Amino acid sequence: MNRQPDLTFKHNLKNGRHGWLRLTPAYSIKVVEQLLDRVPDVTHVLDPFSGSGTTGLVCAERGIDSTLVEINPFLVWLAGVKTANYTSDDLLKTLSIGNEISHRVKSQQHGHFWTPPISNIERWWSGESLRMLGGIHGEIDKLDPNPAKNLLLVAFCRLVIETSNAAFNHQSMSFKDASVQQLSFEEMRPHRFLELVEEITRSAEYPLATPVEIICADSRQIPTPTSTLYDCVITSPPYPNRMSYIRELRPYMYWLGFLNEAREAGELDWQAIGGTWGIATSRLQQWQADDVQIPGFQTMLQQIQQSSPLLANYVHRYFVDIATHLTNLKPTLADGARLFYVIGNAKFYDTLVPSEQIYAHLLAELGFLDIGIEKLRKRNSKKELFEYVVTATMPD
Ligand SMILES: C[S@@+](CC[C@H](N)C(=O)[O-])C[C@H]1O[C@@H](n2cnc3c(N)ncnc32)[C@H](O)[C@@H]1O
């Protein structure tokens, strides 16, 4: 089995709204499409870990009602902008303001611009890029909230990545050699922002068949559905692999005002399942839980603990959280609802964490039926790491 990049976020980059922002943990629209093909009669899909909104956007394109739940407010905002319908007036306004802003910023080479309170910000962007980003941000910030402002902010986020020294495409995000990557202010400034605005406006043109409900909430306590119970769950929860979403999202979140100081990033990650950023790590050190009754689970934790008590706590807390999520999910589901969890296994030192089997076990304990585990793709060069789809059915 190969790594099948068409089943990852890489496939989405070529696909209109799906490719607006490159987020590593996003899954491919193909995965969602293939799963939806298996349940042609579903009416209301839930994604309790919705990230950038891939599930909701595919459902909206197909005319299926969907509800997304996500704990990170920036991702809630992004999914909302990606899944909104825009009038031709909104789109014309976006283009005309984008044009004005790029001309205004071009003539303002000097002066003071706001930049976000990211520590060592000069590692992320050169002085020239910061001046350009600060100028554009200042202009967008003056606008009243409206759909055109949202689209301009998406274009701005794209520029934030394109001008950055950070390589965003790997979980251990690294800094590039600045002398190789950087485009100068002069090369970049006159046209790139406008090009991005044009690209995003073009892909916002096609109308979506159904609106998407997006809720900023914790999926360990799923909110009660506001309309019908869900008859399908399609989701990709965090994997127990120490990937911190906040790490990759920090630049956008600071620029767009979702984060104002470093501590907030750690606080948010502590709320997220599997988060270990900043303060989340020291809290994890002190964290204690009751036993989890899963065959082989204690032995697995003890093995990890021999190398790292912190990582053993990490894995333990992760599955306690997932068990809480699945327990509280059940009352929101219609009889016969179909569940699809796209999940990766993990390995710490020599100990394999068979996430797919643990999910299957937790679902069986809760009384779900027809539980299955399907191998989706190989994750990276390590031979034991795979992505799986764990499937189940809500009993009648
Ligand atoms: C693997 S990502 C989902 C990516 C998504 N499928 C996409 O295509 O963008 C998992 C998501 O779960 C979110 N998350 C983590 N803990 C959560 C919680 N307790 N409640 C809701 N969302 C949570 C993370 O912020 C992250 O966006």
The ligand as a Tripos MOL2 file, in Angstrom:
@<TRIPOS>MOLECULE
LIG
   27    29     1     0     0
SMALL
NO_CHARGES

@<TRIPOS>ATOM
      1 C1         -7.4330   15.9680   12.0610 C.3       1 LIG1
      2 S1         -8.1190   17.5550   12.3530 S.3       1 LIG1
      3 C2         -9.5350   17.5710   11.3230 C.3       1 LIG1
      4 C3         -9.2120   18.0380    9.9320 C.3       1 LIG1
      5 C4        -10.4330   18.1300    9.0410 C.3       1 LIG1
      6 N1        -10.9280   16.8120    8.6590 N.3       1 LIG1
      7 C5        -10.0970   18.9380    7.7960 C.2       1 LIG1
      8 O1        -10.2350   18.4000    6.6850 O.co2     1 LIG1
      9 O2         -9.6570   20.0820    7.9260 O.co2     1 LIG1
     10 C6         -8.8090   17.4130   13.9580 C.3       1 LIG1
     11 C7         -9.5040   18.6700   14.4720 C.3       1 LIG1
     12 O3        -10.0990   18.4080   15.7410 O.3       1 LIG1
     13 C8        -10.1020   19.6290   16.4710 C.3       1 LIG1
     14 N2        -10.3350   19.3130   17.8910 N.ar      1 LIG1
     15 C9         -9.4480   18.8600   18.8010 C.ar      1 LIG1
     16 N3        -10.0480   18.6810   19.9910 N.ar      1 LIG1
     17 C10       -11.3520   19.0120   19.8320 C.ar      1 LIG1
     18 C11       -12.4760   19.0080   20.7020 C.ar      1 LIG1
     19 N4        -12.3540   18.6480   21.9830 N.pl3     1 LIG1
     20 N5        -13.6710   19.3980   20.2010 N.ar      1 LIG1
     21 C12       -13.7880   19.7900   18.8930 C.ar      1 LIG1
     22 N6        -12.7490   19.8270   18.0390 N.ar      1 LIG1
     23 C13       -11.5480   19.4340   18.4910 C.ar      1 LIG1
     24 C14        -8.7380   20.2340   16.1590 C.3       1 LIG1
     25 O4         -8.7290   21.6280   16.4170 O.3       1 LIG1
     26 C15        -8.5790   19.8740   14.6790 C.3       1 LIG1
     27 O5         -9.0070   20.9260   13.8780 O.3       1 LIG1
@<TRIPOS>BOND
     1     1     2 1
     2     2     3 1
     3     2    10 1
     4     3     4 1
     5     4     5 1
     6     5     6 1
     7     5     7 1
     8     7     8 2
     9     7     9 1
    10    10    11 1
    11    11    12 1
    12    11    26 1
    13    12    13 1
    14    13    14 1
    15    13    24 1
    16    14    15 ar
    17    14    23 ar
    18    15    16 ar
    19    16    17 ar
    20    17    18 ar
    21    17    23 ar
    22    18    19 1
    23    18    20 ar
    24    20    21 ar
    25    21    22 ar
    26    22    23 ar
    27    24    25 1
    28    24    26 1
    29    26    27 1
@<TRIPOS>SUBSTRUCTURE
     1 LIG1         1 GROUP 0 **** ****
